[in-house]
Amino acid sequence: MNSAKNDGILSFSESGNVLTCLFLQEKMNTENMGGAEAEILSRLEAFKGGSVVFDLAKVSYVCSSFLRICVRVSNKLGTGKLLLKNSSPEVKKVFKISGLSQMLAG
């Protein structure tokens, strides 16, 4: 298992053909997402696996920048290869309103 951090915002781990990105901040606002997008896309380019999981266990707020990252990653990977798990009710509501609820696990 390989892992790396990005200024306390992200933590990555790889296991088999799955790259997991744990978001460490409660709020995924525009300020927090500034450097995170580049780091995520860079890790995605180097990753030779099949699926990516965004673990949102610590997140209670997401901004449009976070939604954009999710769409970009999903488009890069292909249908069904990005999964968001451990979403709070507030985050689930944002994804439902934006029409992106298919990315959410359970």
C-alpha positions in Angstrom: 0.0 0.0 0.0 1.4 3.4 -1.0 0.3 6.7 0.5 1.0 10.4 0.3 -0.4 13.6 1.8 -1.2 17.1 0.4 -1.0 19.8 3.1 -3.5 18.1 5.4 -6.2 18.2 2.8 -5.8 14.8 1.2 -4.4 11.4 1.9 -3.9 8.8 -0.8 -3.6 5.0 -0.6 -3.5 2.3 -3.3 -4.6 -1.2 -2.8 -4.6 -3.5 -5.9 -6.5 -1.7 -8.6 -8.1 0.9 -6.4 -6.8 4.4 -5.5 -8.5 5.8 -2.4 -8.4 9.5 -1.7 -9.4 10.4 1.8 -10.4 14.1 2.3 -9.2 15.3 5.6 -10.9 18.7 5.9 -14.5 19.2 7.0 -15.1 21.8 4.3 -14.1 21.2 0.7 -14.4 24.9 -0.2 -12.7 26.8 -3.0 -9.7 27.6 -0.8 -9.1 24.0 0.1 -9.6 22.7 -3.4 -7.1 25.0 -5.0 -4.1 22.7 -4.8 -6.1 19.5 -4.3 -7.3 19.4 -7.9 -3.8 19.4 -9.3 -2.7 16.7 -6.8 -5.6 14.5 -7.6 -5.2 14.8 -11.3 -1.4 14.1 -11.0 -2.0 11.0 -8.9 -4.6 9.9 -11.4 -2.1 10.2 -14.2 0.4 8.0 -12.4 -2.2 5.5 -11.2 -2.4 2.4 -13.4 -5.4 0.8 -11.5 -9.0 0.6 -12.4 -11.1 2.5 -9.8 -10.9 5.6 -7.6 -12.7 6.0 -4.3 -13.2 9.4 -2.7 -13.7 8.8 1.0 -15.8 11.7 2.4 -16.1 10.5 6.0 -14.7 13.8 7.4 -16.5 16.1 4.9 -19.7 18.0 5.7 -19.6 20.7 3.0 -18.6 20.6 -0.7 -18.4 23.5 -3.1 -18.8 23.6 -6.9 -15.1 23.2 -7.3 -15.3 19.9 -5.6 -18.2 18.8 -7.9 -16.1 19.9 -10.9 -13.2 17.7 -9.7 -15.6 14.8 -9.4 -16.9 15.2 -12.9 -13.4 15.6 -14.3 -12.1 12.5 -12.6 -15.2 10.5 -13.6 -14.9 11.6 -17.2 -11.2 10.6 -17.2 -11.8 7.1 -15.7 -15.0 6.2 -17.5 -18.5 5.3 -16.3 -18.7 3.7 -12.9 -15.1 3.9 -11.9 -15.3 6.8 -9.5 -17.1 6.1 -6.2 -17.8 8.5 -3.4 -18.3 6.8 0.0 -19.1 7.8 3.6 -21.0 10.9 2.5 -22.8 13.0 5.1 -26.5 13.8 4.5 -25.6 17.4 3.6 -23.1 16.2 0.9 -25.6 13.6 -0.4 -28.1 16.4 -0.8 -25.7 18.6 -2.9 -24.9 15.6 -5.2 -28.6 14.8 -5.6 -29.5 18.5 -6.4 -26.6 18.7 -8.9 -27.7 15.4 -10.7 -24.5 13.6 -9.7 -26.0 11.2 -7.1 -25.0 8.1 -9.2 -21.4 8.7 -7.9 -22.4 8.1 -4.3 -22.1 4.6 -2.7 -25.2 3.3 -0.9 
